[in-house]
Amino acid sequence: MAQDHHIQAQRFELKYIISEETALRVRDFIRSYLELDDYGVGRPHNSYPVHSLYLDSEQMRLYWETVNGNKNRYKLRLRFYQDDPEAPVFFEIKRRENDAILKQRAGVRREAVDWVLRGHLPPAGYLVSNDNKTLAAVQRFSKLLKQTDAVPKAHVAYLREAWVHPDNNSLRVTMDREVRCGVETAARLVAEMDKSVTVFGKSVVLEVKFTERFPRWFGEMARVFGFKQCSAAKYVDGVTLLGDGHFQSSVVRRRKMETLDSAIKAYL
């Protein structure tokens, strides 16, 4: 899957947690307006696997910015779709500025992944595309990586059913199943996960992503089905479920305990 999956530079996203039964009803409804993404055709549940390696600082700064509700924040992640060593890895920046979502993405050959994670820019031959957007994305990723002192923290995986607008890239509806999260401190970039947890149980994460007006028909469907908008942040919810301490280094954990001990002694 070397394509960009039609990712927009700026868009709006609304999320809902629904049951599998409701997801099947949603599928029947939206097929009148949207087309199934090519990558889901012929697959079980019309879905393809998505894997993301999230990066964060040792203090989990990016995680806490989301937990604390910072209006302007970002996430750094590596996205891949299969174990094939010939398949590219996509370095992604997902930023939130007020209510808008802005994404930058650069496809990189796997041989250059470690090079980029060490803060270097890959040679042109290791980029999937040499256009200006890709070059700007990998440069920006490298800059934020250094500013945050980000390292691999968590592997998030799920099965995605995606429906797209037949004529343009203005609307995309996705349903993500079997969302899992596990600790991952190395860029192994393999589908296998060690000691992962299921983040949303058997529920399905429904997202509507649009660049122009919110689709009226989706609003009507949400009203009829009784959807309630929520956050459903896969990385943050997964880390919270496991406990953020599992993702911090032993040095950081020891310092936190020393600070807590000092505070207790001062109080007593």
C-alpha positions in Angstrom: 0.0 0.0 0.0 2.3 2.7 -1.2 -0.5 5.2 -1.9 -1.3 8.1 0.4 -4.7 6.9 1.2 -6.1 10.2 0.0 -5.1 12.0 3.2 -6.1 15.7 3.3 -3.8 18.5 4.5 -6.6 20.0 6.6 -9.9 18.5 7.6 -12.4 18.1 10.5 -13.0 14.8 12.3 -15.9 13.6 14.4 -15.8 10.3 16.3 -18.3 8.0 17.8 -18.2 4.6 19.6 -20.8 2.2 18.2 -21.7 -1.5 18.5 -21.0 -4.0 15.7 -24.7 -4.3 15.1 -25.0 -0.6 14.5 -21.9 -0.6 12.3 -23.6 -3.0 10.0 -26.6 -0.7 9.8 -24.2 2.2 9.1 -22.6 0.3 6.3 -26.0 -0.3 4.7 -26.9 3.4 5.0 -23.7 5.0 3.7 -23.3 2.8 0.7 -25.9 5.0 -0.9 -23.6 8.0 -0.7 -20.1 6.6 -0.6 -17.9 3.9 -2.2 -15.8 1.3 -0.5 -12.1 2.1 -0.4 -10.2 0.0 -2.9 -8.1 -1.6 -0.2 -11.1 -3.1 1.5 -12.7 -4.7 -1.5 -12.9 -8.5 -1.1 -11.6 -8.5 2.5 -13.5 -9.7 5.6 -15.5 -6.8 7.0 -14.3 -4.8 4.0 -11.3 -4.0 6.1 -7.6 -3.7 5.8 -5.0 -3.7 8.7 -3.5 -0.5 9.9 -0.4 -0.3 12.2 1.0 2.8 13.9 4.1 3.2 15.9 3.6 6.3 18.1 6.6 8.3 19.3 6.7 10.4 22.5 9.1 11.9 24.9 10.3 10.0 28.0 8.0 12.1 30.1 5.1 11.3 27.7 4.7 15.0 26.8 2.5 14.4 23.7 0.2 12.0 25.6 -0.3 14.5 28.4 -1.0 17.4 26.1 -4.0 15.4 24.8 -5.1 14.3 28.2 -4.9 17.9 29.4 -7.0 19.1 26.4 -4.4 21.4 24.9 -6.1 23.1 22.0 -2.9 23.1 19.8 -1.1 19.8 19.9 0.4 17.1 17.7 1.2 13.4 17.5 4.2 11.8 15.8 3.8 8.3 14.3 5.0 5.8 11.8 2.3 4.1 9.9 2.6 0.8 7.9 0.1 -1.7 6.6 2.1 -5.0 6.2 5.3 -6.8 7.2 6.6 -6.8 3.7 10.2 -5.3 3.8 9.6 -3.8 0.4 6.5 -1.9 1.6 7.2 1.8 2.6 6.7 3.3 6.1 4.8 6.6 6.4 6.1 9.2 8.8 3.1 11.2 9.9 2.4 14.4 11.8 -1.1 14.8 13.0 -1.8 18.3 14.4 -4.8 19.8 16.0 -5.3 23.5 15.8 -8.5 24.4 17.6 -11.1 22.3 15.8 -9.1 21.6 12.6 -7.0 18.6 11.9 -3.8 19.1 9.8 -1.8 16.1 8.6 1.6 15.8 6.9 2.9 12.5 5.6 6.0 11.2 3.9 6.6 7.7 2.6 10.1 6.3 3.3 11.7 3.1 2.3 12.2 0.8 5.3 16.0 0.8 5.0 16.0 4.5 5.9 13.6 4.3 8.9 16.3 4.1 11.6 18.2 6.9 9.9 15.2 9.2 10.1 14.6 8.2 13.8 18.1 9.3 14.6 17.3 12.7 13.3 18.7 12.6 9.8 17.0 13.4 6.6 16.9 10.4 4.2 18.5 10.6 0.8 16.1 11.4 -2.0 16.3 7.8 -3.3 14.8 6.5 -0.1 11.6 8.7 -0.3 8.5 7.2 -2.0 8.1 10.6 -3.7 10.4 13.6 -4.2 7.7 16.2 -4.5 7.7 19.3 -2.3 5.0 18.1 0.1 6.8 14.9 0.9 10.1 16.8 1.4 8.4 19.3 3.6 6.7 16.6 5.7 9.9 14.6 6.4 11.8 17.9 7.3 9.0 18.9 9.7 8.9 15.5 11.2 12.6 15.5 11.9 12.4 19.0 13.5 9.5 18.0 15.8 11.3 14.7 16.6 14.3 16.6 17.9 12.3 19.2 19.7 10.3 16.6 21.6 13.2 14.1 22.1 10.6 11.5 20.8 11.3 7.8 20.8 9.1 4.8 20.0 6.5 4.2 22.7 3.4 2.3 21.6 2.1 0.1 18.8 -1.5 0.7 17.9 -3.2 -1.7 15.4 -6.8 -2.1 14.1 -8.8 -3.2 11.1 -10.2 -0.3 9.0 -13.3 -0.3 6.9 -13.2 3.0 4.8 -15.8 4.6 2.6 -14.9 7.5 0.3 -16.7 10.1 -1.8 -17.0 8.8 -5.4 -16.0 12.1 -7.0 -13.5 13.9 -4.8 -11.6 13.8 -1.6 -13.9 15.9 0.5 -15.5 13.1 2.7 -14.3 9.9 4.2 -16.1 7.7 6.7 -14.2 4.9 8.5 -15.0 2.2 11.0 -12.2 0.7 13.0 -12.5 -2.7 14.7 -10.3 -4.7 17.1 -8.3 -1.6 18.2 -5.2 -2.9 20.1 -2.4 -1.1 21.9 0.9 -2.4 23.3 4.2 -1.1 24.5 6.8 -0.8 21.7 10.1 0.8 22.4 11.9 -0.2 19.2 11.0 0.4 15.5 10.5 -3.3 14.7 7.6 -2.4 12.3 6.1 -5.9 12.4 2.4 -6.7 12.7 2.9 -9.0 15.7 2.2 -7.4 19.1 3.4 -8.4 22.5 1.0 -8.2 25.5 -1.4 -5.8 23.8 -4.8 -4.7 25.2 -8.1 -4.3 23.3 -8.8 -0.6 23.8 -12.5 -0.3 23.0 -13.6 -3.9 23.5 -15.9 -5.2 20.8 -17.1 -1.7 20.0 -16.3 0.0 16.7 -14.8 3.4 16.3 -16.8 5.4 13.7 -15.2 8.5 12.2 -16.5 11.0 9.7 -13.7 13.2 8.1 -14.6 16.1 5.9 -12.9 19.1 4.4 -15.9 21.3 3.5 -19.4 21.2 5.0 -20.5 18.5 7.4 -22.7 16.1 5.3 -26.4 16.6 6.1 -27.2 13.0 5.4 -24.6 11.9 8.0 -26.2 14.2 10.6 -29.6 12.7 9.9 -28.1 9.2 10.3 -26.5 10.2 13.6 -29.8 11.6 14.8 -31.7 8.4 13.9 -29.1 6.1 15.4 -28.6 8.2 18.5 -24.9 8.7 18.1 -23.0 10.6 20.7 -19.8 12.3 19.7 -16.7 11.4 21.8 -12.9 11.6 21.6 -11.8 8.0 21.0 -8.1 8.7 20.8 -6.6 5.3 20.1 -3.0 6.1 21.3 -4.1 8.1 24.4 -6.9 5.7 25.4 -4.6 2.7 24.9 -1.8 4.3 27.1 -4.3 5.2 29.8 -5.7 1.7 29.8 -2.3 0.1 30.2 -1.0 2.9 32.5 1.4 5.6 31.3 4.1 4.3 33.7 4.6 1.3 31.4 5.7 3.6 28.7 8.3 5.6 30.7 11.9 4.7 31.2 13.1 3.3 34.6 15.0 6.6 35.1 11.8 8.7 34.7 9.8 6.4 37.0 12.5 6.5 39.7 12.5 10.4 39.5 8.8 10.5 39.9 8.9 8.2 42.9 11.7 10.4 44.5 9.6 13.5 43.9 6.5 11.8 45.4 8.6 10.7 48.4 9.9 14.2 48.9 6.4 15.7 48.7 5.1 13.2 51.3 8.0 13.9 53.7 7.5 17.7 53.3 3.8 17.2 54.1 4.4 15.1 57.2 
